[in-house]
């Protein structure tokens, strides 16, 4: 995780003075440079819109030749409106697709869909036969793993994502002539920074996918490995390098003779290029613990409450003071609004700004902004070494009815 430059810190201070409310800041210059390095022969990269659907982010990813995946009608419309990505380069994902969602996508020109159930397959067959629009599908598999570590995607737990291979094997494929099955999709693990662990998962996925496609009498033209590539949330955490990822993918393509591998990158693409800034509202000591109460908390960044893992944080202004441990809490009337234990300068005071790092993905749109009727955070972008406000802070009276 790279330190913010002096110029970047100056821009953030100027934005803080201008906005005067908690805000997210996205470095589009850094994102563009990073995204352009993510290239791999025979590997197609899709931007996972769920990570951050901000219009400027979508525009940047589209300009970097990414395709995009949409897991809802709202995401689909946002991609079509702002990204510049052609409909043929949009992938429909998500376990709860209805006919209205799929029909709008097909009418817009989307033709590739991840199938999560037999019902979805039947719906696609019907829509394809009535609309006369070609549909390419990937079958989402849910595999049973001995690996027991937790994952927001379920890991080895039973989840709504996809079906076991034996269920897909039992399908009468002659009943679905309008659904062109390209291959398989498996995505059960998230934020993995260990290339050996990724390799373990990917090889098992390739074996199971080849076996399924052979059983149903079709070649494995595409293997979608989803995302799950991690970013570091601690200063001493090792960063997953793209050269490692590329090497692993090329070996899998060669070993299993797979023409095309797909990755849906969200966190790994944009996570490191967003920051969240909020002010210290109070400082106090409770039973020997130093606490900082912040203007924004899990109503703006919910990841600490959801995953029990904190975003790294530092003060916006420089300080030469010694550091000490502070327990950080947001403004909500619940102990769940816990942003973790962090070492910060001991001279920190009310009114000081904190900068939470690695907030480019799963930040604001994963949060719970309406609870207790606090203001919705502003969003700014940094592009061409200048900042611009994309959305001002929104007070509760603007959305309360």
C-alpha positions as CSV (number, residue, x, y, z in Angstrom):
1,X,0.0,0.0,0.0
2,X,1.7,3.2,-1.2
3,X,1.7,6.3,0.9
4,X,-0.2,9.3,-0.4
5,X,1.9,11.9,-2.1
6,X,2.2,15.4,-0.7
7,X,0.3,16.8,-3.6
8,X,-2.5,14.2,-3.1
9,X,-2.7,15.2,0.6
10,X,-2.9,18.8,-0.4
11,X,-5.8,18.1,-2.7
12,X,-7.6,16.2,0.0
13,X,-7.1,19.0,2.5
14,X,-8.5,21.5,-0.1
15,X,-11.5,19.2,-0.7
16,X,-12.1,18.9,3.1
17,X,-12.1,22.6,3.4
18,X,-14.5,22.9,0.5
19,X,-16.9,20.0,1.4
20,X,-16.8,20.3,5.2
21,X,-18.6,16.9,5.6
22,X,-17.4,13.3,5.4
23,X,-16.5,12.4,1.8
24,X,-15.0,9.7,-0.5
25,X,-12.2,10.7,-2.8
26,X,-11.2,8.6,-5.8
27,X,-7.9,8.9,-7.6
28,X,-8.8,8.4,-11.2
29,X,-5.2,9.1,-12.4
30,X,-3.8,6.3,-10.3
31,X,-6.7,4.0,-11.2
32,X,-6.1,4.6,-14.9
33,X,-2.4,3.8,-14.6
34,X,-3.1,0.6,-12.6
35,X,-5.9,-0.6,-14.8
36,X,-3.8,-0.3,-18.0
37,X,-1.2,-2.7,-16.5
38,X,-3.9,-5.5,-16.0
39,X,-3.4,-7.4,-19.2
40,X,-3.0,-11.1,-19.9
41,X,-3.1,-13.2,-23.1
42,X,-6.3,-15.2,-23.4
43,X,-7.7,-13.6,-20.3
44,X,-10.8,-11.3,-20.5
45,X,-11.2,-8.8,-17.7
46,X,-14.7,-7.6,-16.5
47,X,-15.1,-4.8,-14.1
48,X,-17.3,-5.9,-11.2
49,X,-19.7,-2.9,-11.0
50,X,-20.8,-3.9,-7.5
51,X,-17.3,-2.8,-6.2
52,X,-18.0,0.8,-7.1
53,X,-20.7,2.0,-9.5
54,X,-19.7,5.7,-9.5
55,X,-20.1,7.1,-13.0
56,X,-16.5,8.4,-13.1
57,X,-15.1,5.0,-12.1
58,X,-17.2,3.3,-14.8
59,X,-16.0,5.8,-17.4
60,X,-12.4,5.2,-16.4
61,X,-12.7,1.4,-16.5
62,X,-14.4,1.6,-19.9
63,X,-11.6,3.8,-21.3
64,X,-9.1,1.1,-20.1
65,X,-10.8,-1.5,-22.3
66,X,-12.5,-3.4,-19.5
67,X,-15.8,-5.2,-20.0
68,X,-18.3,-5.0,-17.2
69,X,-20.5,-7.3,-15.1
70,X,-23.9,-6.1,-13.9
71,X,-25.6,-7.9,-11.0
72,X,-28.8,-5.8,-11.0
73,X,-31.0,-3.7,-13.2
74,X,-29.6,-0.5,-11.5
75,X,-26.0,-1.6,-12.3
76,X,-26.9,-2.4,-15.9
77,X,-28.5,1.0,-16.4
78,X,-25.5,2.8,-14.8
79,X,-23.0,0.9,-17.0
80,X,-25.0,1.6,-20.2
81,X,-25.4,5.3,-19.3
82,X,-21.8,6.2,-18.2
83,X,-19.2,3.6,-19.0
84,X,-19.0,3.7,-22.8
85,X,-18.8,-0.1,-22.7
86,X,-20.8,-1.8,-25.5
87,X,-23.7,-4.0,-24.5
88,X,-22.0,-7.0,-26.1
89,X,-19.3,-6.5,-23.5
90,X,-21.6,-6.6,-20.5
91,X,-22.0,-9.8,-18.5
92,X,-25.2,-10.4,-16.5
93,X,-24.6,-11.9,-13.1
94,X,-26.4,-12.4,-9.8
95,X,-28.6,-15.1,-8.2
96,X,-32.0,-13.2,-8.4
97,X,-32.5,-12.3,-12.1
98,X,-36.1,-11.8,-13.1
99,X,-37.6,-11.6,-16.5
100,X,-37.8,-7.8,-16.5
101,X,-34.1,-7.5,-15.8
102,X,-33.1,-10.1,-18.4
103,X,-35.5,-8.7,-21.1
104,X,-34.1,-5.1,-20.7
105,X,-30.6,-6.5,-20.9
106,X,-31.4,-8.5,-24.1
107,X,-33.1,-5.5,-25.7
108,X,-30.1,-3.3,-25.0
109,X,-27.8,-5.8,-26.7
110,X,-26.4,-7.9,-23.8
111,X,-26.0,-11.5,-24.9
112,X,-23.9,-13.2,-22.2
113,X,-25.4,-14.3,-18.9
114,X,-24.3,-16.3,-15.9
115,X,-26.9,-19.0,-15.2
116,X,-27.4,-19.7,-11.5
117,X,-30.4,-22.2,-11.5
118,X,-32.5,-24.4,-13.7
119,X,-35.3,-21.9,-13.4
120,X,-33.0,-19.2,-14.9
121,X,-32.0,-21.5,-17.7
122,X,-35.7,-22.2,-18.5
123,X,-36.4,-18.4,-18.4
124,X,-33.6,-17.7,-20.8
125,X,-34.7,-20.5,-23.2
126,X,-38.2,-19.0,-23.3
127,X,-36.9,-15.4,-23.8
128,X,-34.5,-16.5,-26.5
129,X,-37.2,-18.3,-28.4
130,X,-39.6,-15.4,-28.3
131,X,-37.2,-12.5,-28.9
132,X,-35.0,-14.4,-31.4
133,X,-31.9,-12.9,-29.6
134,X,-28.9,-15.2,-29.2
135,X,-27.9,-15.9,-25.6
136,X,-24.5,-17.2,-24.5
137,X,-24.5,-18.7,-21.0
138,X,-22.0,-19.9,-18.4
139,X,-23.1,-22.4,-15.8
140,X,-22.4,-21.2,-12.2
141,X,-21.1,-24.1,-10.1
142,X,-21.1,-24.3,-6.3
143,X,-18.4,-26.6,-5.2
144,X,-17.9,-28.3,-1.9
145,X,-14.6,-27.4,-0.3
146,X,-12.6,-28.8,2.6
147,X,-11.2,-25.3,3.1
148,X,-13.1,-23.8,6.0
149,X,-12.0,-20.2,6.2
150,X,-14.7,-17.6,6.0
151,X,-15.7,-15.6,2.9
152,X,-18.4,-13.0,2.2
153,X,-19.2,-15.2,-0.8
154,X,-19.8,-18.2,1.4
155,X,-16.6,-20.1,0.8
156,X,-17.4,-23.7,1.7
157,X,-20.9,-22.8,3.2
158,X,-24.1,-23.4,1.3
159,X,-25.0,-20.2,-0.5
160,X,-27.5,-19.0,-3.2
161,X,-24.8,-18.9,-5.8
162,X,-25.0,-21.5,-8.6
163,X,-25.7,-25.3,-8.4
164,X,-23.6,-28.4,-7.6
165,X,-22.1,-30.0,-10.8
166,X,-24.4,-33.1,-10.4
167,X,-27.5,-30.9,-10.7
168,X,-26.3,-29.4,-14.0
169,X,-25.4,-32.9,-15.2
170,X,-29.0,-34.0,-14.7
171,X,-30.4,-31.3,-17.0
172,X,-31.8,-32.4,-20.3
173,X,-29.7,-30.1,-22.5
174,X,-31.7,-31.0,-25.7
175,X,-34.5,-28.9,-24.2
176,X,-32.3,-25.7,-24.3
177,X,-31.3,-25.2,-28.0
178,X,-31.3,-21.4,-27.8
179,X,-28.8,-21.3,-24.9
180,X,-25.3,-21.6,-26.1
181,X,-23.3,-22.9,-23.1
182,X,-19.8,-21.5,-23.3
183,X,-18.4,-22.9,-20.1
184,X,-18.5,-22.5,-16.3
185,X,-18.3,-19.9,-13.6
186,X,-17.1,-20.5,-10.0
187,X,-16.6,-17.7,-7.5
188,X,-16.8,-18.6,-3.8
189,X,-13.9,-16.8,-2.2
190,X,-13.0,-13.1,-1.7
191,X,-10.1,-10.8,-0.9
192,X,-7.4,-13.5,-1.3
193,X,-3.8,-12.1,-1.3
194,X,-2.0,-15.4,-1.4
195,X,-1.2,-16.6,-5.0
196,X,-0.7,-20.2,-3.8
197,X,-4.2,-20.2,-2.3
198,X,-5.7,-18.8,-5.5
199,X,-3.8,-21.4,-7.5
200,X,-5.3,-24.1,-5.3
201,X,-8.8,-22.9,-5.9
202,X,-8.3,-22.2,-9.6
203,X,-6.9,-25.7,-10.4
204,X,-9.8,-27.4,-8.6
205,X,-12.3,-25.2,-10.4
206,X,-10.7,-26.0,-13.8
207,X,-10.8,-29.8,-13.1
208,X,-14.5,-29.7,-12.0
209,X,-15.5,-27.5,-14.9
210,X,-13.8,-29.7,-17.5
211,X,-15.4,-32.7,-16.0
212,X,-18.9,-31.1,-16.2
213,X,-18.6,-29.9,-19.7
214,X,-17.3,-33.3,-20.9
215,X,-20.4,-34.9,-19.2
216,X,-22.8,-32.6,-21.1
217,X,-20.9,-33.1,-24.3
218,X,-19.7,-29.5,-24.8
219,X,-16.2,-28.0,-24.9
220,X,-15.0,-25.7,-22.1
221,X,-14.5,-22.6,-24.2
222,X,-14.6,-20.2,-21.3
223,X,-13.8,-20.5,-17.6
224,X,-14.9,-17.6,-15.5
225,X,-13.0,-17.6,-12.2
226,X,-14.9,-14.6,-10.8
227,X,-12.8,-12.2,-8.7
228,X,-11.6,-12.6,-5.2
229,X,-8.1,-11.1,-5.8
230,X,-7.2,-9.3,-2.6
231,X,-5.7,-5.9,-1.6
232,X,-3.8,-5.3,1.6
233,X,-5.6,-3.8,4.5
234,X,-2.6,-3.7,6.9
235,X,0.7,-2.0,6.5
236,X,2.7,-5.2,6.8
237,X,0.4,-7.2,4.4
238,X,1.9,-8.5,1.2
239,X,0.5,-7.1,-2.0
240,X,-0.6,-9.5,-4.7
241,X,1.3,-8.7,-7.8
242,X,-0.3,-9.0,-11.2
243,X,2.7,-10.8,-12.7
244,X,2.0,-13.6,-10.3
245,X,-1.7,-13.7,-11.3
246,X,-0.8,-13.7,-15.0
247,X,1.7,-16.5,-14.6
248,X,-0.8,-18.6,-12.7
249,X,-3.6,-18.0,-15.3
250,X,-1.3,-18.9,-18.2
251,X,-0.3,-22.2,-16.7
252,X,-4.0,-23.1,-16.1
253,X,-4.9,-22.2,-19.7
254,X,-2.1,-24.4,-21.0
255,X,-2.6,-27.3,-18.6
256,X,-6.4,-27.6,-19.1
257,X,-6.5,-26.4,-22.7
258,X,-8.9,-23.5,-22.0
259,X,-9.2,-21.0,-24.8
260,X,-10.4,-18.1,-22.6
261,X,-10.3,-17.3,-18.9
262,X,-12.5,-14.5,-17.5
263,X,-11.9,-12.6,-14.3
264,X,-14.4,-10.2,-12.7
265,X,-12.2,-7.7,-11.0
266,X,-13.6,-5.3,-8.4
267,X,-11.6,-4.8,-5.2
268,X,-8.3,-5.6,-7.0
269,X,-9.0,-3.0,-9.7
270,X,-10.3,-0.1,-7.7
271,X,-9.8,-0.8,-4.0
272,X,-6.5,1.0,-3.6
273,X,-7.6,4.2,-5.3
274,X,-10.3,5.4,-2.9
275,X,-10.1,7.1,0.5
276,X,-12.8,8.1,3.0
277,X,-12.3,11.2,5.1
278,X,-14.2,12.1,8.2
279,X,-13.6,14.4,11.2
280,X,-13.0,13.6,14.8
281,X,-16.1,14.9,16.8
282,X,-15.0,13.9,20.3
283,X,-12.2,12.4,22.2
284,X,-12.6,10.7,25.6
285,X,-11.2,7.9,27.8
286,X,-13.4,5.1,29.0
287,X,-12.1,2.5,31.5
288,X,-8.5,3.1,30.4
289,X,-9.3,3.1,26.7
290,X,-8.8,6.2,24.5
291,X,-11.8,6.7,22.1
292,X,-12.3,8.9,19.1
293,X,-15.9,9.5,18.0
294,X,-16.1,10.3,14.3
295,X,-18.6,12.2,12.2
296,X,-19.0,9.2,9.9
297,X,-18.8,5.4,10.7
298,X,-20.4,2.3,9.4
299,X,-23.2,4.4,7.9
300,X,-20.5,5.4,5.3
301,X,-18.1,2.4,5.5
302,X,-19.7,-0.8,6.7
303,X,-16.9,-3.2,6.0
304,X,-15.6,-3.2,9.6
305,X,-19.0,-4.3,10.9
306,X,-19.6,-6.8,8.1
307,X,-16.2,-8.5,8.1
308,X,-14.6,-7.5,11.4
309,X,-11.7,-6.2,9.5
310,X,-10.8,-2.5,9.5
311,X,-9.7,-0.1,6.8
312,X,-6.2,1.3,7.5
313,X,-6.3,5.0,8.7
314,X,-4.1,7.9,9.4
315,X,-4.5,11.6,10.1
316,X,-4.7,14.1,7.2
317,X,-2.4,16.6,8.8
318,X,1.2,15.6,9.5
319,X,2.2,15.0,13.1
320,X,5.5,14.3,14.8
321,X,3.9,13.2,18.0
322,X,4.2,9.7,19.4
323,X,1.4,7.3,18.4
324,X,-1.0,5.6,20.8
325,X,-3.8,3.2,20.4
326,X,-7.3,4.6,19.8
327,X,-10.6,2.8,19.5
328,X,-12.6,4.5,16.7
329,X,-16.4,4.7,16.7
330,X,-18.8,6.4,14.3
331,X,-21.9,8.5,15.2
332,X,-24.5,5.7,15.3
333,X,-26.4,4.7,18.5
334,X,-25.1,1.2,18.3
335,X,-21.9,-0.6,19.4
336,X,-21.8,-2.1,15.9
337,X,-20.5,1.3,14.7
338,X,-16.9,0.1,15.6
339,X,-14.2,1.1,13.1
340,X,-11.4,-0.8,15.0
341,X,-8.4,-0.2,17.1
342,X,-5.7,2.0,15.5
343,X,-2.4,3.7,16.3
344,X,-2.7,7.4,15.7
345,X,-0.8,10.5,16.9
346,X,-1.4,11.2,20.6
347,X,-2.0,14.9,19.9
348,X,-5.1,14.2,17.8
349,X,-7.9,16.6,18.6
350,X,-11.6,17.3,17.8
351,X,-11.9,18.7,14.3
352,X,-8.9,16.8,12.9
353,X,-9.6,14.8,9.7
354,X,-8.9,11.1,9.4
355,X,-8.1,9.4,6.1
356,X,-9.3,5.8,5.7
357,X,-7.4,4.1,3.0
358,X,-8.3,1.2,0.5
359,X,-11.9,2.5,0.2
360,X,-12.2,2.5,-3.5
361,X,-14.2,-0.7,-3.4
362,X,-17.1,-1.7,-1.2
363,X,-17.2,1.7,0.5
364,X,-20.3,3.9,0.3
365,X,-22.6,1.6,-1.7
366,X,-22.0,-1.3,0.8
367,X,-22.8,1.0,3.7
368,X,-26.0,1.8,5.6
369,X,-26.3,5.5,5.0
370,X,-30.0,6.1,6.1
371,X,-29.7,4.8,9.6
372,X,-30.2,7.7,12.2
373,X,-30.7,10.1,9.3
374,X,-27.2,11.4,9.1
375,X,-25.9,13.2,6.0
376,X,-25.0,11.0,3.0
377,X,-21.2,11.5,2.3
378,X,-20.0,13.6,-0.6
379,X,-17.9,12.0,-3.4
380,X,-15.0,13.7,-5.2
381,X,-12.6,12.6,-7.9
382,X,-9.0,13.5,-8.5
383,X,-8.2,13.6,-12.2
384,X,-5.5,15.4,-14.1
385,X,-4.0,16.4,-10.7
386,X,-7.1,18.4,-9.8
387,X,-10.1,17.5,-7.6
388,X,-13.8,17.9,-8.5
389,X,-16.9,17.3,-6.5
390,X,-19.1,14.7,-8.1
391,X,-21.8,14.7,-5.4
392,X,-22.2,17.1,-2.5
393,X,-23.1,15.8,0.9
394,X,-26.9,15.1,1.0
395,X,-28.9,16.0,4.2
396,X,-31.6,13.7,5.4
397,X,-34.4,16.0,4.6
398,X,-33.6,15.5,0.9
399,X,-34.6,11.8,1.0
400,X,-36.9,11.5,4.0
401,X,-40.6,11.3,3.2
